[in-house]
Amino acid sequence: QVQLAESGGGLVQAGGSLRLSCVTSGRDFGAGVIGWFRQRPGKEREFVAGVSRSGFSRRFADSVKDRFTINRDNAKNTVYLQMNNLNTEDTAVYYCALDSRNYLSIAVSVGDYESWGQGTQVTVSS
């Protein structure tokens, strides 16, 4: 059984930055793709970014690809989501998730990820 825990959320002004962390435990951290998703108020959960098992392959939603970066440190069992130039549309609960069935291909559907963290709130004020 794998556990994922997000941290790093908070309140930030528009134009600011935050770095979210996702720490996994309970199994081989390297055994899958890690994705970040978010759920904005009144909206469905959506894909934000993902990184392959090796860390060499990345994928981003169009809405964030010029502002967010994603990296993983397998030695620390941690994936980081660096969020820059935040705007009010980025306000959401952010979740990390594990897709253990893929090592390279990064899925964007919620249903492709079988383990989830509890989420961390990000609020961007204008």
HUTALIN-V500930 format. One record per residue. SS is DSSP state (H for helix, E for strand, C for the rest). D_LAST is the distance of its C-alpha to the last C-alpha in whole Angstrom. Layout:
{{SS:D_LAST} {SS:D_LAST}}
//
This chain:
{{C:40} {C:37} {E:34} {E:31} {E:28} {E:24} {E:23} {C:20} {C:17} {E:14} {E:11} {E:9} {E:6} {C:5} {C:9} {C:10} {C:13} {E:15} {E:19} {E:20} {E:24} {E:27} {E:30} {E:33} {E:36} {C:39} {C:41} {C:41} {C:37} {C:38} {C:40} {C:37} {E:34} {E:30} {E:27} {E:24} {E:22} {E:19} {E:19} {C:16} {C:16} {C:19} {C:20} {C:23} {C:23} {E:22} {E:24} {E:21} {E:24} {E:27} {E:30} {C:34} {C:36} {C:37} {C:34} {C:35} {C:33} {E:30} {E:28} {E:24} {C:22} {C:22} {C:18} {C:18} {C:21} {C:20} {C:17} {E:19} {E:22} {E:25} {E:28} {E:30} {E:33} {H:36} {H:37} {H:35} {C:34} {E:30} {E:28} {E:25} {E:22} {E:20} {E:16} {C:15} {C:12} {C:10} {C:7} {H:6} {H:10} {H:11} {C:11} {E:14} {E:18} {E:19} {E:23} {E:26} {E:29} {E:32} {E:35} {C:38} {C:40} {C:38} {C:39} {C:37} {C:36} {C:33} {C:32} {C:29} {C:30} {H:29} {H:33} {H:34} {C:33} {C:35} {E:33} {E:30} {C:28} {C:26} {C:23} {E:20} {E:16} {E:13} {E:10} {E:7} {E:4} {C:0}}
//
